[in-house]
Amino acid sequence: MSGTHVIVIGGGYAGTLAANRLRRHPDVEVSLVNPRPQFIERIRLHQYVAGTHPATVDFATVLDEGVRLVVDAAREIDAGGRRVALATGAQLTYDYLIYAVGSTSSATTTVPGAAEFAYPLAEFEDAQRLRAALAPMPADAAVCVVGGGLTGIEAAAELAEAGRPVTLVCGGRLAPSIGARARRSTARALRCLAVTVREADTVRAVHAGALTLADGTVLPSALTVWTAGFGVPGLAAASGLTTDELGRLVTDATLTSIDSARIVAAGDAAAPAGRPLRMSCQAAEPLGAQAADTVLSRLAGAAPAAVDQAMVAQCISVGRRRATTQLVRRDDTPVAAFVAGRPAAAIKEAICRGTVWALRREAARPGSYRWLRGGTRLTPAEQQERV
């Protein structure tokens, strides 16, 4: 292993965990390429916008001291030459590469005016622009949040709790990924915060100060937050690697790219054996650990293990004092049981803190991270059938 260089692209939950875990063998040189000098708690971006949390963590506190942090953006991967071209013009060579670029706002929306007048909330820079736009607005200025998924609910609730009048346009169903009872509970919590929920409505067009719904209704909107859908950065596709319809890197059951045995994927931008997990930090950190283990197994001359990962719950904060924790089966399908209100808010906060704690623990003790198994279990045979 001596002299082996592993590049990790992306310093989110998956990439940071992977970089730390690779340090189980300190003679492996690890470079983490990330466009920001700080770790971003993406699951707190709605809090950053509302001013209730900074959503940033010093990388020095979550990264093994032996990992080299390269503050730059990857622009192209040359799989044949095993090189990564950076935005600054620099190039890095690698023996193995872990692709953990995460997710971003969906680039597929065709709603007129959405790109020009709406504010996405997928990355830290998005949250900065949204926060800056909100700052000079009167407290009674109407805010519309488009998208009834977890991000939309959390953004709408956080802004409403801060005293702003908020309308949540769901586009069909509120929180479609959770069960009916948990959905009704979440709707009640939103009503307690005076959020107007338009569950069945969809947006036809976005304007500078309004939304036009599919039925022709015009809603005033001094500021529109767009959370309807997520995509992934286009680095893999632009580099000629095989991706799925959303741009996620297609891998076999061991998270290895089907194009190159030297490239392994993790997190939101990975599509293991054509069966990507739900985009979430709950999936990202275990995938980061498994990606690192795949690389270390190959370096040791051993066969890498197939992905084996289970899910536990879906957690939705509804302001600072309420939340919904939907319990799920290991395959991520919801069950009837859920937790609501203040107990769920405590669970959600503990999970947010726990994700950062897990990174710090892995930095201090590489190889110590554990995850629940028995949910998504992919075998090499399944991989051959599905890819």
C-alpha positions, 0 to 999 in steps of 0.5 A: 500500500505504500505510496498509494494515493486516493483522491476523494472528490466531495467533502460532504457526509459521504466523502468526509467519512470515506476520507477518514476511514481510508486512514485505517492504513496511514501509509495510504495518502488521502486527498479530499477535494472540496470547493469550500474550506468548511464542512457544510451541514446540509441538513441544517441549511433551512436553519441557516436561512432562518438564522437559527444555526450556522450550518458550517463546521471547521474541517479541522474538527471532523477530518483526520489530520493525515488527510490533505484538504484541497480547496478546489473544484474538480472539473474533469476526471480522466479515468484512463490517465487517472487524473483529476483536473481542477478549476484552478488548472491544477491536476492531481493523479490518483491510484484510486478515486472515491466519487462523492460529489453529493446532490444539488438542485434539479436542473430538469425543471421546465416551469417558466420563470423558476430559474430566473425568479426562484431560489433553490435550497440544495447547497450552501451558496443557495442558502447564502443567496436566499438568506441575503434576499430575505434580509431586507424584506419586511416581516409580512412579505409573502413567501412561497415554498414550492415542493412538498417533500422533506426539504420544502416542509423544513424550509416552510416551517423554519421561515414561518416560525421566524414570523413570516407568512408562508405558503407551501405549494406541494405539487400533489401530496405533502410528504409523499415518502411517509405514511398517511398518519405521519403525514396528517400529523405533519400537516397539523404541525404546519397549521400550528405555525400558520403555514398555508398548505396547498397540497394538490396545487402545482406551479405553472409559472414563477414571476418576480412577485408571484406564482401562477398555479396550474388552475390559473390562481395567482399567489403573491410571493415576494420570494419563492423558494424552490425545493421541487426535486434534486439532481447531482452534479454533472462531473461524471457524465462530463467525464465520459463515465456511465451515469443513470438518468439523474446523472448518478455514477453507475456502479456494481454491487461494491460501489465500483464504477462499471467503467473503471475499477479504480473509481468508487462512488458513495453518497447521493451521486452513487447508483449501486447496481442501478438501485440508488438509496434515498438521497440523505445523510442517513445513506451517505455516511454508510455508503462513504464507509463502504466505499472506503472499505472497497478501496482498502480491500482492493489494496489488500488483494481481497474481494470487496463486499457488496453494499449492505445497508438498512434504513431506520427512519425519515426525520422532518423538522417542523420548526425548532419545537416540532418534528415528525420521525417516520419509522421505516422498514430496513428497505426504507418503506414506511410503517404505521409507527411514527413519533411527533411533536417535541419528542420527535424534535429531540430525535431530529436534533440528536440525529443532526448532531450525531452525523457530525459526531460520527465524522469526528469519531471516525477521524479519531479512530478510523475504522470505528464507524458502524451502520445498520445492515440488512436492508439494501443488500446487493450481490454480484449476481444482482449487479449483472442482472440490473446494470 
